[in-house]
Amino acid sequence: MRAAEHGYSVTYPPAKAAMKRLESLGILREVTGASYGRIYLCERVLQTLDPPPLDL
């Protein structure tokens, strides 16, 4: 959340709301299960950057 705050020059509440919205849309997934220091994953981005190998 802090990276979103600083990267987009917003305060914590709107950053948290945006992350929750992206999570509810299935775009982000929280992967730590923690209540503090959460890490979010965007599988679509990871798949684009590291696609599965092609069967040739």
Secondary structure in CASP SS format (residue, H / E / C, confidence):
PFRMAT SS
TARGET T0000
AUTHOR 0000-0000-0000
METHOD secondary structure of the structure
MODEL  1
M C 1.00
R H 1.00
A H 1.00
A H 1.00
E H 1.00
H H 1.00
G H 1.00
Y H 1.00
S C 1.00
V C 1.00
T C 1.00
Y H 1.00
P H 1.00
P H 1.00
A H 1.00
K H 1.00
A H 1.00
A H 1.00
M H 1.00
K H 1.00
R H 1.00
L H 1.00
E H 1.00
S H 1.00
L C 1.00
G C 1.00
I C 1.00
L C 1.00
R E 1.00
E E 1.00
V C 1.00
T C 1.00
G C 1.00
A C 1.00
S C 1.00
Y C 1.00
G C 1.00
R C 1.00
I C 1.00
Y E 1.00
L E 1.00
C C 1.00
E H 1.00
R H 1.00
V H 1.00
L H 1.00
Q H 1.00
T H 1.00
L H 1.00
D C 1.00
P C 1.00
P C 1.00
P C 1.00
L C 1.00
D C 1.00
L C 1.00
END
